[in-house]
Amino acid sequence: MEFKLQNIQTALFIEDINNINIFNFPSEEKFTFFLDGQPFFTNVPIDAPKDIPRLILQSKNGLYKCNISFSRVDLFQGGKDLSLEDHNKKTISFIDYFIEKGASINRIGFIGTFLSEGFDESNSANYIRRSFIKDELLKDPKELNIGYNKRRVENNIEFNHVINFWGGDKKELRLQIDVNNVPTTKKEKDELIFILEYSLKKIENIKECFPDINI
């Protein structure tokens, strides 16, 4: 089955971002070459939850968006000709920036959303039922969504593999793969790079093997 990458998201979970003046972020040259749009500073109370974005950056062409809060940084990418590897490199530049500023990163999430079109069945819901559900009581569903999480330890780091896929009465199926580490203590740069590389490989592997998923 051939999947086309629809959008990508990486999330960095940062413990002590309060020690960094994130409002200077738009002037950093390493990011302005792709986050070149007008920055937007959200008007939220100082005591609002930490995960609400305080700063939103985006590219002029609409392909990139970055939300920065007091607890996490989310980088989104959409459009045509997406590359997980290119997105990975841009995420590493964020890691370098926050490590240089003395922040502690304890968790990374890497999410890829894919679309596949064209099935022998009348619709993608039937394809999911035939591939994953053997109970004939669930015959000819109009819509069918399946999601689950499997954990695995690699290099002494525990990972979540959150897989969601859904189909309906059209011949298209959406697959979302979210690989992230279970947060514990501050991660060193080499550990963060390993988490990114492991997540990237797992997303590619799961996508290529679907529906035969082996974690």
Secondary structure, DSSP 4 states (H G I P E B T S, - for coil): ---EEEEEEEEEEES-GGGS-GGGGGG-HHHHTT--S--EE----TTS-TTS-SEEEE-TTSSEEEEE-SSEEEEEEESSS--HHHHHHHHHHHHHHHHHTT--EEEEEEEEEEEEE--SSSSHHHHHHHHH---TTS-S-S-EEEEEEEEEEETTEEEEEEEEEEE-SSSEEEEEEEEEEPP-SPPPHHHHHHHHHHHHHHHHHHHHHTTS---
